[in-house]
Structures are given as structure tokens and as C-alpha cells.
Amino acid sequence: MQSQFGPYRVEGVIARGGMGEILRAYDTRHDRIVALKLLAPHLAADQEFRERFKREAHAAGRLNEPHVIPIHGHGEIDGRLYLDMRLVEGEDLGARLTAHGPMHPQDVVHVIEQVAQALDAAHAARVVHRDVKPSNVLLGAGGFAYLVDFGIAASIQDATSRTSGSVTMGTLAYMAPERFGDAPSDHRVDVYSLACVLFQCLTGAKPYGVTSTEALIYAHLNREPPKPSAAMPGVSTAFDRVVATGMAKNADERYATAGELAAAARRALRSTTPLGAAASAGIETERRKSRWPIALAGIGAVAAVAGVAAAVMTLQPEPTRGQAEPVLTPTSPAATSAPASQSAPASPSTSTASTEVAAPPGNAATPTASRRPYASKTCKTITYEGKARGNGCFNADRDHIGIRDTYKDGYWVKIRSETDYHHTAECRDTSSEGEYVECKLQLRPEGSVRVMVELWDANNKLAHTSWSEFAPISK
């Protein structure tokens, strides 16, 4: 579509819902592409909403925090209220959960930490969001998360409720108990909502799982906070305590800040509890020399946006400082008939040349006596600017992928694996010191796997090898 809205030349629709629409538009005054959020026409007729919209948009526009989508401007043109925001390509967290289900705990904590930074900055400026939910979290390139709609979406819901008597279940699912009464509330309503988002990211389901408005309100007011470990096998019970504190009925018993909740989630991730829980769910884990992480599943992108949330991009976890963090992903259960081994040509590489090697240099483990060694290893070496920067291998006998950063220059490396039945995993070495970082997998013995090694500088991928040929997982 091509049309004009004041100084904006509309180029297309990003999303549309009952509360309005988000357009891709060219701002002719400032020579830039923006996300133009147009609110539904009937909202402009609500004087209370108009005043609140202006107040909230002005407050949000003053926030200077990297994880808050910048608001360039706001106002009214031809009776339509609008927000002019930075355009972020990709998907929102709600769309990601709908498309792919629960996220890996490592990725969950990474997102929660970023949203918490946005909330703490807003709270310090006396701005309360009041509508923290997955569809208001946008995932940009490299897994960078943005929080949008500070006070705007909640204002829309209030105005709609006054005019139509309707209340959306999407917002109620994350609403703190004090918001259902006349008691005063503060920034801790956002802490409660963030805990609800944490639960949903870990489990793929909204808290409480009830389907009626009355039952959901009752649950927020009276039922104990749900336990993610009970809803999703393999999730650490340490996360139960984080959710329970974040969703405490009494605001005084919650974390005082969103940052405190995020820090508690990070501690839960680092605890040893997930390792035992994962083992009980059939997911093997191992540590060697305190440097072995667990396999991290790759995450696909989906260009879907629900309601009027802006569009964003695929989640890609950011490396932690120093040594790799433990991460874990369930694999698909063994099928009654697994696909036969296959071979596929390596995909074209956009990096410098890579080299096949016969075995990982050093740290090769001795196979168990009960199983005849499967000697073949599939390895890749990545080079960049004429130097070998890292080695990665798949050990078919022990179901390991391993990666070692061989050049201490501030960059980091990872190995990606992909089976012929679409199970993906990756392993990272971010320290350039010590032996291989190895990740234990759970794979179907009848399948095949291939690997690729990548070189990263912080969140920017510098180079990657081609995929190896598919190799049998085991004999």
C-alpha cells in the first residue's frame, strides 16, 4: 500500500488488531523509516484516554534506556492518535512462544534480564508500565530485547473496558492482584507481571491456565503461584522459588525491583538443580574441568505478530563473559522408525576457508569398555584473517560436540550441530583458554549429524565454516 498520513508516507502494514494498527512508514520530515502506531479511531473520542495517552507517551519518550523502543514523537492527525517509534524488524516474544513453545532457560534469563533493565530504568523515572506481557517484548537482532507500550496498552484496555465492558484475557493473565481492587499500586505490579512472563517463557503456558475471566481473577487473588518445574520437566525447582517470590500476593513480599527478580533467575540458572532435573527427564549432562556447558538448541525465526505489537527478529543468545554458561535443551524422543543415514553437500560458506581435520587436537576421551569405539570424528577448523581461530568436533562414539577457541583475541567461537531429523544444538567457548568445552547430546543412533564452526565478536558473527558432510551418529 502507498498512502499519506500527515508527513508520513505509509509503505505497508506490519500488524493490525482491534486496538489499532502498526504501519511501516517513511517520515518525510526526518528522512527515516519508522514504525507508526495508529490507535483505533474510537479511542480519540475518550477524553480521559486522550489525556492519559499524551501523558504516558511523553513520559515513555523521555526514557533513555537501550531496551526501551525509542519514541520519536506522538500526537494526533485527522482525528487519529499516533506514536512514531523506531522500526525493529523481527518478532515479538508472544509470537515466538506461540510458534516454538517454551524457551531454553538460558535464553529465558537473557530476555528477562534485558526487560528488567528497561523496567528498572522506567521505575527510576517514576514510569510504571502496567502491561508487561510477551507481546510487548520485541526480540531484535542478536537476541536484543525491547520493552514497548509503556502505559499505552494498559490505557487502551482501560478505555475499551469503559466503552464496551470487555476485558482482554491476554492482559489479565499477567495482572498483579492489587490491580483488581481499589488499593493503591506501584511499580511492583510490573515485577509481578515479569514473573508471569518468566513462567510462560519456561513452560510455554500462561500462569494458572484457566479459561474464564472470573477463574483467572480468582487465581491471581487466591491461588498459590504456579511452579514451572511442575509444568515443564527439566526446569530447575530453583525457578519455582523465583516465580513464587515474583508473584507473591502481597507486594511487600515480592522482589523490590525487576532487577532483583532477574538476578534471582540468573542464580537459579547457575544452580546445580537443573542438571539433576534434566537427567531425570532423560537429558544427559556433564562437566569437565568446570568448563563444560550443555547443548543449546537453535531457535528459528517466525515473522508473526499478534495484536498491535511491533515486529522483531529471531532470538540469538548473547555470550556471557568469561567461560560458557550451562545451558540445556530437551531432544525429541526416539521414534519407532528413525530416518536413514544420509549425506548432503556442505552449504556455501560466507567466511574465509575452513579445513577438515581427522580428530580434535587433544582432550579425546577414552570410550567406555562396554561399547566398541566408533573412531570417526567430524571436525571443522575456522580461519579468519589468515589465522586458525577455533576447532570444533562431533565425537560419534560419545555423542559430544566440542569447541575450543585457539586464538586469544577477544573473539569467541561456537560449534553448531544439525541432525537429519532436524534436532539442532550448539556449544560455545568464550574464554580462549583451557581445553575443549564439550556438550553432551542425546541423539538417535540411527540418524546422521553435521557441524559448522562460527567466529563471533560480541553479538556480531565474523565468519563461519561450511557445514560438514552428514556423518552417522553411531554404529
Salt bridges, closest charged atoms under 4 A:
GLU11 OE1 - ARG24 NE 3.44
GLU21 OE1 - ARG16 NE 3.01
GLU21 OE2 - ARG80 NH2 3.86
ASP27 OD1 - ARG29 NE 3.58
ASP27 OD2 - HIS30 ND1 2.78
ASP27 OD2 - ARG32 NE 3.80
ASP46 OD2 - ARG162 NH2 2.89
GLU48 OE2 - ARG162 NH1 3.59
GLU56 OE2 - ARG52 NE 3.91
GLU56 OE2 - ARG130 NH2 2.47
GLU76 OE1 - ARG50 NH2 2.77
ASP84 OD1 - HIS72 ND1 2.85
GLU89 OE2 - ARG24 NH1 2.79
GLU113 OE2 - ARG266 NE 2.92
ASP131 OD2 - LYS133 NZ 3.48
ASP149 OD2 - LYS37 NZ 2.62
ASP158 OD2 - ARG52 NH1 2.58
GLU178 OE1 - ARG254 NH2 2.69
ASP186 OD2 - ARG188 NH2 2.79
ASP190 OD2 - HIS123 NE2 2.75
ASP252 OD1 - ARG188 NH1 2.77
GLU284 OE1 - LYS440 NZ 3.85
GLU286 OE2 - ARG398 NH2 4.00
GLU286 OE1 - HIS400 NE2 3.02
GLU318 OE1 - HIS110 NE2 3.59
GLU325 OE2 - ARG270 NH2 3.33
GLU356 OE2 - LYS380 NZ 3.24
GLU385 OE1 - ARG389 NH2 3.53
ASP397 OD1 - ARG371 NE 3.83
ASP409 OD2 - ARG389 NH1 1.97
GLU418 OE1 - ARG450 NH2 2.67
GLU426 OE1 - LYS414 NZ 3.31
ASP429 OD1 - ARG291 NH2 3.00
GLU433 OE2 - LYS408 NZ 2.58
GLU438 OE1 - ARG398 NH1 3.80
GLU438 OE1 - HIS400 ND1 2.87
GLU454 OE1 - LYS414 NZ 3.59
GLU454 OE2 - ARG416 NH1 2.89
GLU454 OE2 - LYS461 NZ 3.59
